[in-house]
Structures are given as C-alpha cells and as structure tokens.
C-alpha cells in the first residue's frame, strides 16, 4: 500500500515560482550557468525537475532538444505529444518511453514561456516506480505557479 502523499505536502517558493512537493522526497537546487534547477527525487531513481531558463528560449525548442538527446542516447524511443499545461498555461509537452538495462523508463517533458523566463518540467522513472510515484509527480507539475502571473 502506498503512502498518502497529500499528508506530507510542503510548499517551495523561490525564483518567482511556487509548487508543492512531498517532504518524503529530497529536494535540491543548483545553478547551472544562468539556469536554476530544482530537483525533487524519491529514494529510488524517480525524479522531477523544474528548470528555470532566464534566456526565454521557445518551449518547442527546449522540448525538442531534450527529445533529441534521449533519441541520441537510447534506441527505439517512443514519443507521444499529449495535451498538457504547466503553471496554468498551455504547454509544449512530450512523453517518452524507452528501455534501459532491460527496464522500461518513462519521461515527461513540459515547457512554457513567460516574459521573464522559460520553464521546463521534466520527470523520469522506471515503469515499476511510476506505478506509485506518478500521482506525486502529477501533483507537483499541476501545482507549479508563476508568481508574476498570480500577483504574488
């Protein structure tokens, strides 16, 4: 039986964005060039990352660059184009599936652009991990908000 993550949600609020994440997962933040990466990871290999790109690249370019990187690294990457949103905005999104070390892996990529930055939400995990972690990942993604768009 899984843990009810709703009982362990905490708020993250920095860099003009906010979201909720389960405090049973580890959160880290790092700067890479001008970008900021906020990663929330399970105790296994499943993770969710929000990347803030201050250069405001176009979301289709950001997502397609990621898709190409996975296709360069893994054989037979299946790509789907779901309807999705991020921070309450329509997002450019792709879902990927591929095998690594005989395990099925899934990846979700969603990106939106504002006047101040572009956001990229990226989650990844093995099929067996995601059977329990997907609701937490979906909640984190759905809870992302941009302060300048909500007046706070």
NORSULWO-V379231 format. One record per residue. N is the residue number from 0. RES is the residue in one small letter. OMEGA is omega in degrees with one decimal (NA if undefined). Layout:
# NORSULWO-V379231
N_RES_OMEGA, N_RES_OMEGA
This chain:
# NORSULWO-V379231
0_x_-178.6, 1_x_176.7, 2_x_174.9, 3_x_-174.6, 4_x_179.9, 5_x_180.0, 6_x_-175.6, 7_x_179.6, 8_x_174.1, 9_x_-177.1, 10_x_170.2, 11_x_178.0, 12_x_177.1, 13_x_173.3, 14_x_178.7, 15_x_176.8, 16_x_175.8, 17_x_174.4, 18_x_175.8, 19_x_178.0, 20_x_179.4, 21_x_-178.1, 22_x_174.8, 23_x_174.2, 24_x_-179.4, 25_x_177.9, 26_x_176.1, 27_x_178.2, 28_x_177.7, 29_x_176.0, 30_x_179.5, 31_x_-170.4, 32_x_174.1, 33_x_-178.2, 34_x_172.2, 35_x_177.5, 36_x_175.7, 37_x_-177.0, 38_x_175.8, 39_x_-172.6, 40_x_174.4, 41_x_178.0, 42_x_177.9, 43_x_-178.2, 44_x_-178.4, 45_x_177.4, 46_x_175.5, 47_x_-179.0, 48_x_171.4, 49_x_-179.4, 50_x_178.3, 51_x_-177.1, 52_x_-175.1, 53_x_178.6, 54_x_177.8, 55_x_176.1, 56_x_179.4, 57_x_-179.5, 58_x_178.4, 59_x_178.1, 60_x_179.8, 61_x_-177.3, 62_x_-178.4, 63_x_175.1, 64_x_178.0, 65_x_179.3, 66_x_179.2, 67_x_178.5, 68_x_177.6, 69_x_179.7, 70_x_175.8, 71_x_-174.4, 72_x_-173.0, 73_x_175.8, 74_x_171.0, 75_x_175.6, 76_x_176.3, 77_x_-176.3, 78_x_174.5, 79_x_-179.7, 80_x_-178.2, 81_x_167.9, 82_x_-177.1, 83_x_174.7, 84_x_176.7, 85_x_-179.0, 86_x_179.5, 87_x_-178.9, 88_x_173.8, 89_x_-174.5, 90_x_167.0, 91_x_-172.6, 92_x_172.7, 93_x_169.9, 94_x_-178.1, 95_x_173.4, 96_x_179.2, 97_x_177.2, 98_x_175.3, 99_x_-177.5, 100_x_178.0, 101_x_176.6, 102_x_175.6, 103_x_178.7, 104_x_175.7, 105_x_-179.7, 106_x_171.9, 107_x_179.5, 108_x_176.2, 109_x_-178.4, 110_x_173.6, 111_x_-178.7, 112_x_174.2, 113_x_177.5, 114_x_-174.3, 115_x_-176.8, 116_x_170.6, 117_x_175.3, 118_x_170.9, 119_x_172.1, 120_x_-176.6, 121_x_173.6, 122_x_-178.2, 123_x_175.7, 124_x_175.6, 125_x_-177.4, 126_x_-177.1, 127_x_177.0, 128_x_-175.8, 129_x_178.0, 130_x_176.5, 131_x_-172.0, 132_x_-174.8, 133_x_177.9, 134_x_178.0, 135_x_179.2, 136_x_179.0, 137_x_179.1, 138_x_178.7, 139_x_-178.9, 140_x_-178.1, 141_x_-177.8, 142_x_-179.0, 143_x_175.6, 144_x_178.5, 145_x_-174.2, 146_x_-176.8, 147_x_179.5, 148_x_179.5, 149_x_175.1, 150_x_-177.8, 151_x_NA
